[in-house]
Amino acid sequence: MSHSSLRDSGSSAAAVAAPSARRSGFGWWKVLLTGAVGAAVANLVVFAAAKAAGASLVVMDAGEEHPITVGGVIGSSVVPLVVGLGAALLLALWKPVFLRIAQYAGTGLALLSVAGPLSADADGGTVAALTLMHITLGVAVFTTLRLHRRR
């Protein structure tokens, strides 16, 4: 065998190996599941820490108390993430650039939503916990879409 034929066989082996290395990311359903579970668990940890620290975990709105519950934390973590990422993944089937747009837009929206807890009528511990939960959701959106984009 000549030297050039050895080089060609090596480059074709590298070409075959490259696509499998690019498929190391998560599929769409794994992305949604990982993101939703990760966001919910992280926010439940924040909730538990706030409760242990003595935060009231009650927000006043128009003179009415609204307690923050475990179910509320899970729902507020999972629903926006699954709906937003689901829409982004569907749009990415049409134009893949939507994954990058959604990664930054979704993270930005989650971080902008911090204004809600910061302006809430609640004690400092509750405001801090809710603010951290919104930031956690932003990190979950960014990280989850990054996992899928690596694919």
Secondary structure by P-SEA (a helix, b strand, c coil): ccaaaaaaaaaaaaaaaaaaaaaccccaaaaaaaaaaaaaaaaaaaaaaaaaaccccccccccbbbbbcaaaaaaaacaaaaaaaaaaaaaaaaccaaaaaaaaaaaaaaaaaccccccccccaaaaaaaaaaaaaaaaaaaaaaaaaaac
